[in-house]
Each structure stands twice: as C-alpha cells, then as structure tokens.
Amino acid sequence: MDLFGTAGIRGDARETVTPSLAQRVGQAAAADAREEAEDDDVEFVVARDGRETGQALVDAMASGLASAGADVVEVGQAPTPALAYASQGRYGVVLTASHNPPEANGIKLFVDGEEYGGAAEARIEGRIADGVEPTVWDEWGGRESATVLENYREAVVEYAEGFGANLDGLRIVVDCGNGMAGLATPQVLRELGAHVVTLNGNVDGHFPGRGSKPTGETLGDCIRFLKDGDFDLGIAHDGDADRIVVLTGDGKVVHEDTVLAMLAEEYVSATESDDPAIVTTPNASARIDERVRAAGGRVERVALGYLHDGIADARAGGADVAFAAEPWKHVHTRFGGWIDGVASAAVLARLVAETPLDERREPIRERPYRKVSVPCPDDAKVDAMARLTETLPDRFPEASVDDEYGIRLELPDASWVLVRPSGTEPYLRIYAESDDVETLSEAAKTVVEDAISAAE
C-alpha cells in the first residue's frame, strides 16, 4: 500500500480519494491517535475546501473518526493553514486537493499544528492494510460544529504587525482563484489597512475563474488587471491557500526563489539568535544562500516534500530555525509549524509598505534558471545516480558537492546545478542557475546522459 505522497493523499474523488477511503483513514487515524497519546479522549478538528466532493468526504471522515473513538469538531470550509492553526493542541484533518483540478480531492492529517510525518503516515497505512474495526459502542466519539476563521485571521493580523509598516494606502490585488483564500487573505489585508481588490473571491469548487494552480499562464486576467491599474502589489493563491505567488504592481510574476530570499533575509535579520538557520530544498536558488549569509544566517537543505522533517532535524542539531520554505510554500516558524500562504501575504505586504518591492528585490542577484528532464528508466535511476556521484564532480572539479538529496554542486561564483531522480516519472531532473545557464545545463546534461546510458 502506498497511499501518502509528499503532501498527504491525493487523487480522483471517484477512483482514489473516495468516501470509503476517507472512512478507513478516519478510523485508522483515530485508533492511532488514541494509542500514541495513551489517552482515549482525542479530538480531531475537520475542515474542507470548496470542492463539490468535499462535504461527502467530510461526512465519511467524521464517521470513521467517531466510530474509532475520536471526538470530531467540524469547522466547515477553511484554508488549510486555518485548519492547521486550529489543530494546535489536538489533531486535525483537511479534505483538499490544494492546487489540483476540481475532480480531485485529498486528505491531509495534522497534529498540534504540524503535518503528519513519514512515520505517522506509515502507521496509518499499516492500520488501513490490517483493517480497523469500530471501537466498542459506548466509546464512539461525539460530533459538533465550530468556527475557526475569525480566530485564525486575528492571529495572522497580530503576527504580521510585528513586521514592516502599516498598510494604509497600499493598493493590493488578490486573486483567490475561487479557493479558500477568499475567506482569509482579503480580510486580513483589509484589517491591516490595505486597499484590496479581490479577483475570483467567491468560493466555487469548479474553479471557473482560473485553474486552481496559480501560474504565469493561469494568472492572465490578474496580470492584465494589474497592468491596467495603479497597484503596489499582487498576490495569488492556490485552492487551499497554502501556496502564494507574488506579482509586482504592474503585473510581473516575481520568481518564487526571490520571494523566498526576501523573507529569509528578513527573518534572519529580525532574530536575536546566535545561530539562525533557514531550511529549504536542494532545488532552491543560491540567491537565498547569498542573502541569508549577508544577514548572518545559514541555510540547511532537505529533500523536496520533507520540509517539516528538515525543520525537526535542524532543531535537533541545535539550530534556531527562523524560517523554512520550498518554492511557493512557506513555514513561518515563529507563528506556527504549518505552511501558510495567508501569513506570507500579510508579512510581505507589511514589508512592501515599509520598502517598495522593487527596492527589496534590488540586492537579490536573479540569474537565469533552467530545469531539464532527461529520460531515464525507473530501474536505471539508482545506478545512474551512483555513477553521477563521481562523474558530475569530476566534470566540475572546482565545485563544492552536496549529495545528501540528489547531487548538488555549487561553483565558486555561486552558480549551481542539481541532479535528482523524479519520484513519479521516468526522468532524472537537472536544475541549474547561472549567468551562462545554457552552457552549465548542457554540460550537466551530457554527463547525466552518459551515466544513464552506462546504467541501462
């Protein structure tokens, strides 16, 4: 059984994330929580996004949780970060497929404000495989309704007020994509004093305004609106509001690594720690390292999809994790242990109110970036990567090498190249960033192709 990916369980609601699966996950999660907590009184808060299949899955999930002995608190439609906030001190489940198409849905589990790690997910899968029976009749859990949005929005406002400047007069466009951001980001920014124009702000599980994943292609209407208006900042979210895309006032998408670098530098500068660390992923730009080092911090990298494990590992090693992020997804560790696009929007807006976006970007070296996929049979990946641990450094002898999560080489001028196997497709991925990125990526591609040929 292989239910969980890097962001919970996702798939078509008729074929994969069915009511039957939701009930079984609920039973397994409740039984596991009661055993791990060594307490029969466990509580799960349950939320969903706006997808048409959401309420039926909530009903099935609640049935599974209650029949295995957990109390259930339903909070209705809410952004994933709001559900994570509500799960502090208890357990949580959100039914969402995030940025995936409307026919999909998903299940993501939380405990005390953090996503389940790999070990907890493995326990759930094991229990589902073994089968979980309802507990005895007089231990079934109760079910009630509550609200979380108001408390969550107030918490984000209070947190963001610790950064930057007042938003009075700042003009912001927020494209909510008919998703959960419509219930949080515009309200938070208005409470902070901004003039906000909302696009696609109504919740609609068909996502009629644009695709639920915000990209340069799907954000065409937002880009045109910004170009035609007089605004200071644009913000766009995915279906459940954990991701954020930032746009300039005239409609240009700001590279996700530049956004990450701005936030990372701010967090390192603001901390009083002697050892501030930023946790990110191997494919993240060296511009992050440059700005973090300039602010007096250091960067630690962790495999894609394992940001929370990276935070835990860094803390176990004694680091003070000031911020953690992978492209488009940010964990504001001083606020909570979850990915939060709404908090990112609020903090960034306050920073832009203090110093305009163009000025904040100015010291960040934005070099050309390339991503190349090289075909590689799945059964050749291990051998090819083993060969590359020798041949790739040989091709770039002046580079420093990190082979913990793929093979990442950083050159003396801070150019870098990363090779890693795709976890879902028959490819080796090459990521490269350099002033002469074509030459760097082509040189790496030649070495990768040779390694694949030798491995086949």
CORGIJO-V279302 format. One record per residue. N is the residue number from 1. SS is DSSP state (H for helix, E for strand, C for the rest). PSI is psi in radians with two decimals (NA if undefined). Layout:
N;SS;PSI
N;SS;PSI
This chain:
1;C;2.37
2;C;1.26
3;C;-0.78
4;C;2.34
5;E;-2.67
6;C;-0.15
7;C;1.00
8;E;-2.69
9;E;2.31
10;E;2.66
11;E;3.13
12;E;2.37
13;C;-0.26
14;C;-0.40
15;C;-0.59
16;C;-1.14
17;C;1.29
18;C;2.89
19;H;-0.62
20;H;-0.78
21;H;-0.74
22;H;-0.71
23;H;-0.75
24;H;-0.68
25;H;-0.72
26;H;-0.81
27;H;-0.77
28;H;-0.74
29;H;-0.71
30;H;-0.78
31;H;-0.71
32;H;-0.76
33;H;-0.74
34;H;-0.65
35;H;-0.77
36;H;-0.68
37;H;-0.20
38;C;0.75
39;C;2.24
40;C;-0.27
41;C;1.52
42;C;2.64
43;E;2.35
44;E;2.25
45;E;2.36
46;E;2.28
47;E;2.96
48;E;2.86
49;C;-2.86
50;C;0.17
51;C;2.58
52;C;-0.52
53;C;-0.03
54;H;-0.80
55;H;-0.69
56;H;-0.66
57;H;-0.62
58;H;-0.78
59;H;-0.75
60;H;-0.74
61;H;-0.83
62;H;-0.66
63;H;-0.78
64;H;-0.79
65;H;-0.85
66;H;-0.69
67;H;-0.31
68;C;0.17
69;C;0.15
70;C;2.51
71;E;2.50
72;E;2.26
73;E;1.95
74;E;2.29
75;E;0.14
76;E;-2.62
77;E;2.31
78;C;2.59
79;C;2.63
80;H;-0.76
81;H;-0.50
82;H;-0.68
83;H;-0.73
84;H;-0.75
85;H;-0.75
86;H;-0.35
87;C;-0.03
88;C;2.25
89;C;0.06
90;C;-2.85
91;E;2.85
92;E;2.68
93;E;2.35
94;E;2.34
95;E;1.79
96;C;2.59
97;C;0.30
98;C;-1.98
99;C;0.09
100;C;2.91
101;C;2.90
102;C;-0.45
103;C;-0.20
104;E;2.81
105;E;3.10
106;E;2.98
107;E;2.17
108;E;2.29
109;E;2.51
110;E;2.69
111;E;2.20
112;C;0.78
113;C;0.08
114;E;2.54
115;E;2.59
116;C;2.40
117;C;3.13
118;H;-0.67
119;H;-0.75
120;H;-0.72
121;H;-0.67
122;H;-0.66
123;H;-0.73
124;H;-0.80
125;H;-0.73
126;H;-0.73
127;H;-0.68
128;H;-0.74
129;H;-0.67
130;H;-0.44
131;C;2.32
132;C;2.14
133;C;2.66
134;C;2.59
135;C;3.09
136;C;2.69
137;H;-0.57
138;H;0.23
139;H;0.11
140;C;2.54
141;C;2.88
142;C;3.08
143;E;2.23
144;E;2.96
145;E;2.64
146;C;3.04
147;C;2.59
148;C;-0.36
149;H;-0.79
150;H;-0.80
151;H;-0.69
152;H;-0.82
153;H;-0.72
154;H;-0.68
155;H;-0.70
156;H;-0.76
157;H;-0.85
158;H;-0.72
159;H;-0.82
160;H;-0.48
161;C;-0.18
162;C;0.01
163;C;2.66
164;C;-2.42
165;C;2.92
166;C;2.50
167;C;0.12
168;C;2.13
169;C;-0.25
170;C;2.27
171;E;2.10
172;E;2.37
173;E;2.26
174;E;2.02
175;E;1.86
176;C;-0.17
177;C;0.48
178;C;0.36
179;C;-2.82
180;H;-0.32
181;H;-0.48
182;H;-0.30
183;H;0.00
184;C;-0.96
185;H;-0.87
186;H;-0.70
187;H;-0.74
188;H;-0.81
189;H;-0.64
190;H;-0.68
191;H;-0.54
192;C;-0.08
193;C;0.02
194;C;2.71
195;E;2.00
196;E;2.27
197;E;2.15
198;E;2.30
199;E;2.46
200;C;0.79
201;C;-0.25
202;C;2.42
203;C;2.18
204;C;2.02
205;C;-0.14
206;C;-0.18
207;C;1.04
208;C;-0.44
209;C;-0.70
210;C;3.00
211;C;2.65
212;C;-0.22
213;C;2.04
214;C;2.02
215;C;3.02
216;C;-0.53
217;C;-0.79
218;C;-0.32
219;C;0.36
220;H;-0.79
221;H;-0.72
222;H;-0.76
223;H;-0.79
224;H;-0.68
225;H;-0.75
226;H;-0.75
227;H;-0.64
228;H;-0.14
229;C;-2.88
230;C;1.57
231;C;2.79
232;C;-0.38
233;E;2.55
234;E;2.51
235;E;2.40
236;E;2.58
237;E;2.89
238;C;-2.97
239;C;-0.52
240;C;0.09
241;C;0.42
242;C;-0.44
243;E;2.72
244;E;2.43
245;E;2.36
246;E;2.40
247;E;2.63
248;E;2.93
249;C;-0.38
250;C;0.29
251;C;0.35
252;C;2.33
253;E;2.23
254;C;2.28
255;C;2.42
256;H;-0.56
257;H;-0.47
258;H;-0.72
259;H;-0.78
260;H;-0.75
261;H;-0.71
262;H;-0.83
263;H;-0.74
264;H;-0.77
265;H;-0.72
266;H;-0.79
267;H;-0.69
268;H;-0.72
269;H;-0.56
270;H;-0.30
271;C;2.67
272;C;0.13
273;C;2.63
274;C;-0.29
275;C;1.13
276;E;2.31
277;E;2.53
278;E;2.23
279;E;2.21
280;E;-2.93
281;E;2.84
282;C;-0.46
283;C;0.03
284;C;2.57
285;C;2.66
286;H;-0.25
287;H;-0.47
288;H;-0.84
289;H;-0.75
290;H;-0.80
291;H;-0.62
292;H;-0.76
293;H;-0.70
294;H;-0.53
295;H;-0.08
296;C;0.30
297;C;-3.00
298;E;2.81
299;E;2.35
300;E;2.42
301;E;2.59
302;E;2.74
303;C;2.57
304;C;2.34
305;C;-0.03
306;C;0.69
307;H;-0.76
308;H;-0.62
309;H;-0.66
310;H;-0.69
311;H;-0.81
312;H;-0.74
313;H;-0.74
314;H;-0.73
315;H;-0.66
316;H;-0.50
317;C;0.07
318;C;0.02
319;C;2.60
320;E;1.81
321;E;1.88
322;E;-0.43
323;E;2.64
324;E;2.49
325;E;2.62
326;E;2.93
327;C;2.22
328;C;-0.12
329;E;2.14
330;E;2.38
331;E;1.97
332;C;1.56
333;C;-0.44
334;C;-0.34
335;C;-0.76
336;C;3.06
337;C;0.36
338;C;2.82
339;E;2.29
340;C;1.73
341;H;-0.47
342;H;-0.78
343;H;-0.68
344;H;-0.76
345;H;-0.76
346;H;-0.79
347;H;-0.80
348;H;-0.72
349;H;-0.74
350;H;-0.66
351;H;-0.70
352;H;-0.58
353;H;-0.54
354;H;-0.78
355;C;2.09
356;C;2.64
357;H;-0.78
358;H;-0.66
359;H;-0.63
360;H;-0.56
361;H;-0.40
362;H;-0.76
363;C;-0.06
364;C;2.09
365;C;1.90
366;C;1.65
367;C;2.79
368;C;2.53
369;E;2.46
370;E;2.54
371;E;2.17
372;E;2.34
373;E;2.13
374;E;2.11
375;E;2.33
376;C;2.11
377;C;2.54
378;H;-0.67
379;H;-0.07
380;H;-0.09
381;H;-0.80
382;H;-0.83
383;H;-0.75
384;H;-0.76
385;H;-0.62
386;H;-0.72
387;H;-0.68
388;H;-0.41
389;H;-0.37
390;H;-0.82
391;H;-0.58
392;H;-0.82
393;H;-0.56
394;H;-0.60
395;H;-0.50
396;C;1.23
397;C;-0.35
398;C;-0.10
399;C;2.61
400;E;2.58
401;E;2.35
402;E;2.00
403;C;0.43
404;C;-0.68
405;C;1.39
406;C;-2.79
407;E;1.96
408;E;2.16
409;E;2.25
410;E;2.17
411;C;2.86
412;C;-0.51
413;C;0.22
414;C;0.08
415;C;2.72
416;E;2.77
417;E;2.45
418;E;2.36
419;E;2.24
420;E;2.64
421;E;2.45
422;C;2.43
423;C;-0.17
424;C;-0.25
425;C;2.79
426;C;1.17
427;E;2.69
428;E;2.29
429;E;2.38
430;E;2.21
431;E;2.34
432;E;2.55
433;E;2.18
434;C;2.74
435;C;-0.49
436;C;1.12
437;H;-0.50
438;H;-0.78
439;H;-0.77
440;H;-0.82
441;H;-0.63
442;H;-0.69
443;H;-0.76
444;H;-0.71
445;H;-0.71
446;H;-0.77
447;H;-0.71
448;H;-0.77
449;H;-0.69
450;H;-0.71
451;H;-0.69
452;H;-0.78
453;H;-0.71
454;H;-0.47
455;H;-0.39
456;C;NA
